[in-house]
């Protein structure tokens, strides 16, 4: 009698898929439903993003540029570089027109 062949190992793709599937579950296998933590993270994020956008717009106004340029930060990969360059520009007296 011949022995049955040993089981073949799972392909790496299946291992990665299983790890990703397990990342969103608790140790019991049930979905992670930490609503309070998610809500706190959302509030924390909004509480920090809104003032940051306001400061960026104010800084652009000081340099006599439109506040709408803050949307350039949404460009993938280069948007943050463009924003850094715009935000470190020196202030201009003409930017006082936004103060009124």
Protein Blocks (a to p, Z undefined) as FASTA:
>chain_A
ZZddddddddfklmmmmmmmmmmpcfkopacddfklmmmmmmmmmmmmmmmmmmmmmmmm
mnopafklmmmmmpghjlmmmmmmmmmpccdfklmmmmZZ
